[in-house]
Amino acid sequence: YCRIHGRLVGDLVGAPGSRVVLGEAGLIEGKLEVDTVWIDGCVRGDIRATTRVSISSSGRVLGNIQTPSLVIEHGAHFEGANSSPVASLLPT
């Protein structure tokens, strides 16, 4: 579990099961590769999450998102493309 309230420049790669929470004042400039991410702040870069990406009403994402589950609250800002891995959509 990682909570970010400041500025992070660079890529963030988490282990399986990793959770990242970006606070309202938080800024990430780089790629994210995690399991789950909740965004209240700003991400400038691509996101790849194996489980879920949630962008709150104060959140901003400028980049592409690849995840099987994307939640965007009213008021959030998302500029980019979203794709869901085909394998995650198939029954197990």
C-alpha positions in Angstrom: 0.0 0.0 0.0 1.4 3.4 -1.0 -0.1 6.8 -0.5 1.4 9.8 -2.3 0.6 13.4 -1.4 3.6 15.1 -3.1 5.3 15.0 -6.5 6.8 11.9 -8.0 8.7 12.1 -11.2 9.5 8.7 -12.7 7.8 5.3 -13.2 6.1 3.5 -10.3 6.0 -0.3 -10.6 4.2 -2.2 -7.9 4.3 -5.9 -6.9 1.3 -8.1 -7.4 -1.5 -6.9 -5.0 -0.1 -3.4 -4.9 -2.4 -0.5 -4.1 -1.7 3.2 -4.7 -3.7 6.2 -3.5 -2.8 9.6 -5.0 -3.9 12.4 -2.7 -5.5 15.7 -4.0 -2.2 17.5 -3.9 -0.4 14.6 -5.4 1.2 14.6 -8.9 2.8 11.7 -10.7 4.8 12.3 -13.9 5.5 8.9 -15.3 4.1 5.5 -15.9 2.2 3.5 -13.3 2.1 -0.3 -13.3 0.1 -1.5 -10.2 -2.7 -3.7 -9.2 -5.2 -1.0 -8.0 -5.0 2.8 -8.1 -7.3 5.5 -6.6 -6.6 9.0 -8.1 -7.6 12.2 -6.3 -4.7 14.2 -7.7 -3.0 14.3 -11.2 -1.3 11.7 -13.3 0.7 12.7 -16.4 1.5 9.3 -17.9 0.1 6.0 -18.8 -1.5 3.7 -16.3 -1.6 -0.1 -16.4 -3.6 -1.7 -13.5 -4.3 -5.4 -13.3 -7.5 -4.9 -11.2 -8.9 -1.4 -11.1 -8.4 2.3 -11.7 -10.7 4.9 -9.9 -10.6 8.6 -10.7 -12.4 10.7 -8.2 -14.2 14.0 -9.0 -11.0 15.9 -8.2 -8.7 13.5 -10.2 -7.0 14.2 -13.5 -5.3 11.7 -15.8 -3.5 12.8 -18.9 -2.5 9.5 -20.5 -3.7 6.1 -21.5 -5.3 3.6 -19.1 -5.2 -0.2 -19.5 -7.3 -2.0 -16.9 -10.2 -4.4 -16.7 -12.2 -2.0 -14.4 -12.3 1.8 -14.8 -14.4 4.1 -12.6 -14.6 7.8 -13.4 -16.6 10.0 -11.0 -18.5 13.0 -12.2 -16.2 16.0 -12.4 -13.0 13.9 -13.1 -10.8 14.8 -16.0 -9.5 12.0 -18.3 -7.6 12.7 -21.5 -6.4 9.6 -23.2 -7.5 6.1 -24.4 -8.8 3.2 -22.3 -8.4 -0.4 -23.1 -9.3 -3.6 -21.3 -7.1 -6.6 -21.7 -9.0 -9.3 -23.6 -7.8 -12.1 -21.3 -9.5 -10.4 -18.3 -12.8 -10.4 -20.0 -12.8 -14.2 -20.6 -14.4 -16.5 -18.0 -11.9 -18.5 -15.9 
